[in-house]
């Protein structure tokens, strides 16, 4: 066996030793660990050894050291899994109220949802640190999603603004000639423009009204985070008027906070009941130009209010010309849990219901702005709608 092969074999045995824990029954307890692997082994033992469950104790400094260890000895993807497991197995939620602990945590979406869930119970001494953690994540998400969202939305607005009946001063002659080349008259050496192509005058006017109506029940936490970021990005586009509404059994309009996702997230209160009908009633009152409005309901559709009235209201909204979409989740997570009966009932009245990842959301908004068939858009992107699942 070559030196490289021996090193590879030792590396595999070390990995198995760390995974299995090194008890005598594991068969590889004699595998020697170097100093770094000893630290990794101890971090794993404190979290996963059944005899040491809760072994970190109710000590924020000790937990902070543990979090620092796992950040130093494991890759980022593993750190995020271990942090989530620690919340569940070791009951660390309460310790997140300590500022020294939050400073040691690697910020990610899961941590933000935990902090948002704690919301108003975070003591004053920890609030600034909590906001800093949340801002780190929302800034990262906004950097990742802003350019594609702005490009998709503004491009869709430009395409939707084209008209076949432009005023003479608005005619785009290059596009008009290209669109009418088949009507070229050789004897007259000219093109007969049967169809004019131009751009409507916009002059900074609002082209579309977008209402994000977000269910803030506990299961929708990740969707709330992404919705706040998208809301901030959409609000920065002058040709779009964006409103953000969150609800449980109450309805709260957070539009005035849209310029800062952190303010939005600390303005929600995750948990509680769900009254979608009441939320839709409020959103309906905001609609003054139905055919220019897109209403995105982000909810798992577990209605705690009057379901029949919710469906009647949704039918009235779409019947007036508003484009309405029900997103069962706006997240990177797997298939969400949702009320399949309500999703199917919404689909039957023209409100497509499906889950959407953040990376696809910009193109979804472009499709809605251009008034494309949303169910067809979902099919083209291999998204299974509630109607197809039935």
Protein Blocks (a to p, Z undefined) as FASTA:
>chain_A
ZZklmmmmmmmmmmmmmmnnopaklopmmpccdfklmmmmmmmmmmmmmklgoklopafk
lmmmmmmmmmmmpcfklmmmmmmmmmmmnopmmmmmpmklmmmpccdfklmmmmmmnmmm
pcfklmmmmmmmmmmmmmmmmmmmmmmmmmmmmmmmmmmmpcfbbcfklpcfklmmmmmm
mmccfklopacdfbccddddfklpafbdcdddddfbfklmmmmmmmmmmmmmmmmpmkbc
cdddddfkbccdfklmmmpmklmmmmpceedjddfklmmmmmmmmpmblmlcccddddeh
iafbdfklmmmmmmmmmmnopacdddfbdcfbdcddddfklmmmmmmnopacddddfklm
mmmmmmmmnopafklmmmmnopacfklmZZ
